[in-house]
Each structure stands twice: as C-alpha cells, then as structure tokens.
Amino acid sequence: MGFKMGIVGMPNVGKSTLFNALTRTAAAQAANFPFCTIEPNVGEVAVPDARLDKLAAIASSKTIIPTRMTFVDIAGLVKGASKGEGLGNQFLANIRETDAIAHVLRCFEDGDVTHVDGRVDPVADAETIETELMLADLESIEKRLQNLIRKTRGGDKDAAQQVRLLELAKTTLEEGQPARVLEIDEDDQKAWNMLQLLTTKPVLYVCNVGESEASDGNAHSAAVAAMAAAQGNSHVIISAQIEEEISQLEDDEAVMFLEEMGLSEAGLDRLIKAGYALLHLETYFTVGPKEARAWTVPAGTSAPKAAGVIHGDFEKGFIRAETIAYDDFVTLGGEQPAKEAGKMRAEGKSYTVKDGDVLHFLFNT
C-alpha cells in the first residue's frame, strides 16, 4: 500500500519543479507563467529506506524492491478557484482524489519569477488556498444536503448519518475552520471518509526557499512554521531548485553536492518521511535470497491485514506471522541467527505489526 499526495499551491511557487525532482523526469513543464500545468501529472516514486538495503545485504537478496508512493502535480490554484476562476473546478476535483496535500509555498525572493498577486507572502497564499477549499466544500455540502434530506424523510438511516455529518462540517466551515479540525467518532469514521471533503485531507506545508537558504530557511519559512504549529500541521523546508539538480546526479555525486550545500539529506527524503508521518504510515519487510521488499501499512495494522497487502489469499488463509524486529535481524546477522537467539516470534491474528518488522507469513491456500 502506498498513498497519493497532491502537490498544490499558487501558480509559480515551484510545484512542477518539485514534481520533476520527485520523479526524476522533466515531464511536468516548469515554466514561468500561470497554468503551465494543465493536466495533473502523476508520478510514482520509490520511498528511500536505508534499512531495506541493509536487510538485502545480510540476506544476499538478488532483488531490492522499495515501497512506492504517488505524487500528483496539480496546476496552480488562484483566488476564486471554488467559483471556477483560472481552471479551478478541474483542479479541485483532482485534489479530491488524493489522500493528503503537500501545499507548496513560495518562500523565496526572485524578481524574475512573477507572483500571481505581485508579492511574496506564503502565509497569505496558504490562507487563499485554504479559503478556496473551504468554499468548495461548502458548495458541495449545500448541493448534497438537498438530496439527502429528501431521503431521510423516507427513513434512510445512511442518509440521516450523512446529513448529520455534513451539517457538522458545514457549521465548522462557516466558523472559518477546515473540516479536519473535527474529531469524528469511530462509528462515523467510514461515512465521514466517504464524504471526501477537501478540507478533511491532512496538509503538509512545503516551504520552497532559495538555494542558499535550504539548510536553515528564512523569515518566510519561519512564518510558515509558526502558522503550521498553530494549526497542528507540519512543514518541511526545501529548495526545489536544488532538489531538481540533485535528481539528475548519480548517487555519489548527489552525496557530495549535499555536503557542499551543508545538507545532511535530500529535502525530498524529508518530504517523503513527513508524508508518511502525516498519514500515520509504517513499513514492514519481507526478506529472502530472491528479494528484499518493503511494504507500507497504516500504523496499527493487524498481521492478517498486513499479509493482505501482499495478496488477498494471505489474509483469508492467515495462520501466523513469524516476526523478527529489524534491529535484531541486523545486529544478529540474519534470520537464522535471530531464530537461534530466540528473537523470532510466532504471532497470531491479534498481533499489531510494528514499523521495521521483518515478517514471514504462513497461510492456508
């Protein structure tokens, strides 16, 4: 399981440059004019995880298969997008299909790169887009309520639940708050998710700074950090230009380039890690002589559900999971030494998979 993150922002903030770096392609046209991205560009990228390489080396795995995640480069939103300004309606629909939002904010000064509003103010940009998403949600709620209320008169319980949740969201939005601030009961969670409101999606602010500011940021990124903290959201500081340059280098060259820039790791790695944390995702591994592979599951996933990520039959016929913690596997030198040291455990259906678990599933066919 991976997840889909939409890259959104005002025009000319570096979205397509960031996307190009993520996918190591120039498929997204990064041009200095609004709406240079007309259709959403979709790219799958490997999730960097040094643990997978270590496991593969110990097991002499012939193939290494990282887990993957999907990024969608969505064209720039502008004020009035909820009413169709720019190419708003199309882009809002694209956002609806994502699991989370990477909100790229311009935190760099450059007179050669125009800003659609003629100034550099990332906090104002964030507020503009949040407002447009809230307005789009309110419009969607109004339309849906009309039809659902008619159904409730006929005794439709599902419709009644949806009406209750939509009215709760409507009240929150009218108070100027996104729907994600609401705490939804577990019994309502499935219905809530099916509403697909734009402002329920978790947000990661991506501060796009100049090359010389990539390590520590600047006053603009500091303002975004304060805003994110106040909202309970997170942020990362990235120079999209640097990341695009790094993406075109060989691994050894990239390491040297990062060192010269005073960076300990690529910004994209931090972005992906932040995305995982945002959606509460974890990674487990399957390791053998043929392949070492990483798998993504939501935190709190049971062993049978984790097995089902590999194949549905694994979940249906689940018997048990043989489990070795990553640290034990590496420290002891592989599966057999870990087993001999008593570090391999047999876990049943109630076991909750932990991040870094090395798993082998037994199942009935």
C-alpha positions as CSV (number, residue, x, y, z in Angstrom):
1,M,0.0,0.0,0.0
2,G,1.3,3.4,-0.9
3,F,-0.6,6.7,-0.8
4,K,-1.4,9.6,-3.2
5,M,-0.2,13.1,-2.3
6,G,-1.4,16.1,-4.3
7,I,1.1,18.9,-4.8
8,V,-0.8,22.1,-4.7
9,G,-0.1,25.8,-4.4
10,M,-0.5,29.2,-6.2
11,P,1.0,29.5,-9.7
12,N,4.8,29.9,-9.9
13,V,5.7,28.6,-6.5
14,G,7.8,25.7,-7.7
15,K,5.3,22.8,-7.7
16,S,6.3,21.4,-11.1
17,T,10.0,21.8,-10.3
18,L,9.4,19.8,-7.1
19,F,7.5,17.2,-9.1
20,N,10.3,16.9,-11.7
21,A,12.7,16.3,-8.9
22,L,10.5,13.7,-7.3
23,T,10.0,11.7,-10.4
24,R,13.5,12.4,-11.9
25,T,11.9,13.5,-15.1
26,A,11.1,16.7,-16.9
27,A,7.6,15.5,-17.6
28,A,6.0,18.4,-15.8
29,Q,6.6,21.7,-17.7
30,A,8.2,24.1,-15.2
31,A,7.6,27.4,-17.0
32,N,7.4,30.9,-15.6
33,F,3.7,31.6,-16.3
34,P,0.5,30.6,-14.6
35,F,-1.3,27.4,-15.5
36,C,1.7,25.8,-17.3
37,T,0.4,22.5,-15.9
38,I,-3.0,21.8,-17.5
39,E,-3.5,18.1,-16.7
40,P,-2.3,16.7,-13.4
41,N,1.0,14.9,-13.8
42,V,1.1,11.7,-11.8
43,G,4.4,10.0,-10.8
44,E,5.3,7.0,-8.7
45,V,8.5,7.3,-6.7
46,A,10.4,4.8,-4.6
47,V,10.4,5.5,-0.9
48,P,14.1,5.8,0.3
49,D,14.7,3.5,3.2
50,A,18.3,2.6,4.2
51,R,17.0,-0.3,6.3
52,L,16.0,-2.2,3.1
53,D,19.5,-2.0,1.7
54,K,21.0,-3.4,4.9
55,L,18.5,-6.2,5.1
56,A,19.2,-7.1,1.4
57,A,22.9,-7.2,2.0
58,I,22.6,-9.5,5.0
59,A,20.3,-11.9,3.1
60,S,22.2,-11.6,-0.2
61,S,18.9,-10.8,-1.9
62,K,19.1,-10.7,-5.7
63,T,16.4,-8.0,-6.0
64,I,15.6,-5.0,-3.9
65,I,12.0,-3.7,-4.2
66,P,11.2,-0.5,-2.2
67,T,7.7,0.5,-1.4
68,R,6.3,3.3,-3.5
69,M,4.2,6.4,-3.2
70,T,2.3,8.5,-5.8
71,F,2.6,12.3,-6.2
72,V,0.1,14.3,-8.3
73,D,1.3,17.7,-9.6
74,I,-1.9,19.8,-9.7
75,A,-1.9,23.1,-11.5
76,G,-1.9,26.4,-9.6
77,L,-4.9,27.4,-7.7
78,V,-5.9,31.1,-7.5
79,K,-8.4,33.2,-5.6
80,G,-11.9,32.3,-6.9
81,A,-11.0,28.7,-7.8
82,S,-14.1,27.5,-6.0
83,K,-16.1,29.5,-8.4
84,G,-14.2,28.3,-11.5
85,E,-11.6,31.1,-11.7
86,G,-8.4,30.0,-13.5
87,L,-9.0,26.3,-14.1
88,G,-10.4,25.9,-10.6
89,N,-13.1,23.3,-10.8
90,Q,-11.0,20.8,-12.6
91,F,-8.1,21.2,-10.2
92,L,-10.4,20.9,-7.1
93,A,-11.7,17.6,-8.5
94,N,-8.1,16.4,-8.8
95,I,-7.4,17.3,-5.2
96,R,-10.4,15.3,-4.1
97,E,-8.8,12.1,-5.4
98,T,-5.7,12.4,-3.2
99,D,-5.1,11.2,0.3
100,A,-3.1,14.2,1.5
101,I,-2.0,17.6,0.4
102,A,1.6,18.9,0.0
103,H,1.0,22.6,0.0
104,V,4.0,24.3,-1.7
105,L,4.5,27.8,-0.6
106,R,6.8,30.4,-2.2
107,C,9.4,31.4,0.4
108,F,12.0,32.8,-2.0
109,E,12.6,36.3,-3.4
110,D,13.2,36.4,-7.1
111,G,12.2,39.3,-9.3
112,D,12.5,37.2,-12.4
113,V,9.7,34.8,-11.2
114,T,6.3,36.5,-11.2
115,H,3.8,36.1,-8.4
116,V,0.2,36.0,-9.4
117,D,-0.6,38.5,-6.7
118,G,2.5,40.6,-7.2
119,R,4.1,39.9,-3.7
120,V,5.8,37.1,-1.7
121,D,3.6,36.2,1.3
122,P,3.4,32.5,1.9
123,V,1.1,32.8,4.8
124,A,-1.4,34.8,2.7
125,D,-1.0,32.3,-0.1
126,A,-1.8,29.4,2.3
127,E,-4.9,31.3,3.6
128,T,-6.1,31.9,0.0
129,I,-6.0,28.3,-1.0
130,E,-7.4,27.1,2.3
131,T,-10.3,29.5,1.8
132,E,-10.9,28.3,-1.7
133,L,-11.0,24.7,-0.5
134,M,-13.4,25.6,2.3
135,L,-15.7,27.5,-0.1
136,A,-15.7,24.5,-2.4
137,D,-16.6,22.2,0.5
138,L,-19.5,24.5,1.5
139,E,-20.9,24.5,-2.1
140,S,-20.6,20.7,-2.2
141,I,-22.3,20.3,1.1
142,E,-25.2,22.5,0.1
143,K,-25.8,20.5,-3.0
144,R,-25.6,17.1,-1.3
145,L,-27.9,18.1,1.6
146,Q,-30.8,18.9,-0.6
147,N,-30.9,15.4,-2.0
148,L,-30.1,13.6,1.3
149,I,-32.7,15.4,3.3
150,R,-35.4,14.1,0.9
151,K,-34.0,10.5,1.5
152,T,-34.2,10.9,5.3
153,R,-37.9,11.6,5.1
154,G,-38.2,8.0,3.7
155,G,-36.4,6.6,6.7
156,D,-33.0,6.1,5.1
157,K,-30.6,5.7,8.0
158,D,-27.4,6.1,5.9
159,A,-28.8,9.4,4.6
160,A,-29.6,10.5,8.1
161,Q,-26.0,9.8,9.2
162,Q,-24.6,11.7,6.2
163,V,-26.9,14.7,6.8
164,R,-25.7,14.8,10.5
165,L,-22.0,14.7,9.5
166,L,-22.5,17.2,6.6
167,E,-24.3,19.7,8.9
168,L,-21.5,19.3,11.4
169,A,-18.9,20.1,8.8
170,K,-21.0,23.0,7.4
171,T,-21.1,24.6,10.9
172,T,-17.3,24.3,11.3
173,L,-16.6,25.7,7.8
174,E,-18.9,28.6,8.4
175,E,-16.9,29.4,11.5
176,G,-13.8,29.7,9.3
177,Q,-12.3,26.3,10.3
178,P,-11.4,23.4,7.9
179,A,-13.3,20.2,8.4
180,R,-10.1,18.4,9.5
181,V,-10.3,20.0,12.9
182,L,-13.4,17.9,13.8
183,E,-13.0,14.8,16.0
184,I,-15.2,12.1,14.5
185,D,-16.5,9.1,16.4
186,E,-15.2,5.7,15.3
187,D,-18.7,4.7,14.3
188,D,-18.9,7.6,11.9
189,Q,-15.4,7.4,10.5
190,K,-16.2,5.3,7.4
191,A,-19.2,7.5,6.4
192,W,-17.1,10.6,7.2
193,N,-14.3,9.5,4.9
194,M,-16.8,8.7,2.1
195,L,-17.9,12.4,2.1
196,Q,-14.5,13.2,0.5
197,L,-14.4,16.8,1.7
198,L,-11.4,18.7,0.5
199,T,-10.6,20.2,3.9
200,T,-10.5,16.9,5.7
201,K,-7.3,16.0,4.0
202,P,-4.1,16.3,6.1
203,V,-1.8,19.1,5.0
204,L,2.0,19.3,4.9
205,Y,3.4,22.8,4.1
206,V,6.4,22.7,1.8
207,C,8.5,25.9,2.1
208,N,10.3,26.4,-1.2
209,V,13.3,28.5,-0.3
210,G,16.3,29.8,-2.3
211,E,19.4,27.6,-2.7
212,S,21.4,29.5,-0.1
213,E,18.6,29.1,2.5
214,A,18.0,25.3,2.1
215,S,19.6,24.3,5.4
216,D,18.1,26.9,7.8
217,G,15.2,28.6,5.9
218,N,14.5,32.3,6.1
219,A,11.9,34.7,7.6
220,H,9.2,33.5,5.2
221,S,9.6,29.8,6.1
222,A,9.7,30.8,9.8
223,A,6.3,32.5,9.4
224,V,5.0,29.3,7.8
225,A,6.4,27.2,10.6
226,A,4.6,29.4,13.2
227,M,1.4,29.1,11.2
228,A,1.7,25.3,10.9
229,A,2.4,24.9,14.6
230,A,-0.7,27.0,15.4
231,Q,-2.8,24.8,13.2
232,G,-1.3,21.5,14.4
233,N,0.2,20.9,11.0
234,S,3.8,20.2,10.0
235,H,6.2,21.7,7.5
236,V,9.4,21.0,5.7
237,I,12.0,23.4,4.2
238,I,13.1,22.5,0.6
239,S,14.8,24.2,-2.2
240,A,13.0,22.8,-5.2
241,Q,15.8,24.0,-7.5
242,I,18.4,22.2,-5.5
243,E,16.3,19.0,-5.4
244,E,15.9,19.1,-9.2
245,E,19.6,19.5,-9.7
246,I,20.3,16.6,-7.2
247,S,17.8,14.4,-9.0
248,Q,19.9,14.5,-12.2
249,L,23.1,13.4,-10.4
250,E,24.5,9.9,-9.8
251,D,24.2,8.8,-6.1
252,D,27.9,9.6,-5.3
253,E,27.7,13.0,-6.9
254,A,24.5,13.7,-5.1
255,V,26.1,13.0,-1.7
256,M,29.0,15.3,-2.5
257,F,26.6,18.0,-3.7
258,L,24.6,17.8,-0.4
259,E,27.7,18.0,1.7
260,E,28.8,21.1,-0.2
261,M,25.4,22.7,0.4
262,G,25.7,21.8,4.1
263,L,22.7,19.4,4.0
264,S,22.7,16.0,5.7
265,E,20.0,14.5,3.5
266,A,18.0,15.4,0.4
267,G,14.9,17.5,1.0
268,L,12.8,15.0,-0.9
269,D,13.7,12.3,1.6
270,R,12.5,14.6,4.4
271,L,9.3,15.3,2.4
272,I,8.5,11.6,2.0
273,K,9.2,10.9,5.6
274,A,7.0,13.8,6.6
275,G,4.3,12.5,4.3
276,Y,4.5,9.1,6.0
277,A,4.1,10.6,9.4
278,L,1.3,12.8,8.2
279,L,-0.8,9.7,7.2
280,H,0.5,7.6,10.1
281,L,2.1,5.0,7.8
282,E,4.6,2.4,8.6
283,T,6.9,0.0,6.7
284,Y,7.5,-3.8,7.2
285,F,9.8,-6.0,5.3
286,T,9.9,-9.4,3.7
287,V,13.5,-10.7,3.1
288,G,15.0,-13.7,1.4
289,P,17.6,-14.7,-1.2
290,K,15.3,-13.9,-4.1
291,E,14.2,-10.4,-3.0
292,A,14.1,-7.9,-0.1
293,R,10.9,-5.9,-0.2
294,A,9.3,-3.1,1.7
295,W,5.6,-2.8,2.3
296,T,3.5,0.1,3.5
297,V,0.7,-0.2,6.0
298,P,-1.2,2.2,8.3
299,A,0.0,2.3,11.8
300,G,-2.0,-0.2,14.0
301,T,-2.5,-2.7,11.2
302,S,-3.1,-6.3,12.3
303,A,-0.9,-9.1,11.0
304,P,-3.6,-10.6,8.7
305,K,-4.4,-7.2,7.2
306,A,-0.6,-6.6,6.6
307,A,-0.4,-10.0,4.9
308,G,-3.3,-9.0,2.7
309,V,-1.2,-6.1,1.3
310,I,0.9,-8.8,-0.4
311,H,-2.0,-10.9,-1.6
312,G,-5.7,-11.3,-0.5
313,D,-5.2,-15.1,-0.1
314,F,-2.6,-14.4,2.6
315,E,-5.2,-12.6,4.7
316,K,-8.0,-15.1,4.1
317,G,-5.9,-18.1,5.0
318,F,-3.7,-16.4,7.6
319,I,-2.3,-18.9,10.2
320,R,0.5,-16.9,11.9
321,A,3.4,-14.4,11.2
322,E,7.0,-15.2,12.0
323,T,8.4,-11.9,13.2
324,I,11.9,-10.5,13.8
325,A,12.5,-6.9,14.8
326,Y,14.7,-5.0,12.3
327,D,17.4,-4.3,15.0
328,D,17.6,-7.9,15.9
329,F,17.8,-9.1,12.3
330,V,20.7,-6.6,11.6
331,T,22.5,-7.0,14.9
332,L,22.5,-10.8,14.8
333,G,23.2,-11.1,11.1
334,G,20.0,-12.5,9.6
335,E,17.0,-14.8,10.0
336,Q,18.8,-18.0,11.2
337,P,21.0,-16.3,13.8
338,A,18.0,-14.4,15.1
339,K,16.0,-17.6,15.3
340,E,18.7,-19.4,17.2
341,A,19.0,-16.4,19.6
342,G,15.2,-16.7,20.3
343,K,14.4,-13.4,18.6
344,M,12.0,-14.9,16.1
345,R,8.4,-14.8,17.4
346,A,5.3,-16.6,16.2
347,E,2.4,-14.1,16.3
348,G,-1.3,-14.7,15.7
349,K,-4.2,-12.8,14.2
350,S,-4.3,-10.2,17.1
351,Y,-0.7,-9.1,16.5
352,T,-0.2,-5.4,15.5
353,V,2.6,-5.0,13.0
354,K,5.4,-2.7,14.1
355,D,7.4,-0.4,11.9
356,G,10.6,-2.2,10.8
357,D,9.2,-5.8,11.4
358,V,10.7,-8.5,9.2
359,L,7.8,-10.8,8.5
360,H,7.2,-14.2,7.1
361,F,3.5,-15.2,6.7
362,L,2.1,-18.7,7.0
363,F,-1.3,-19.3,5.5
364,N,-3.7,-21.9,4.2
365,T,-4.5,-21.9,0.5
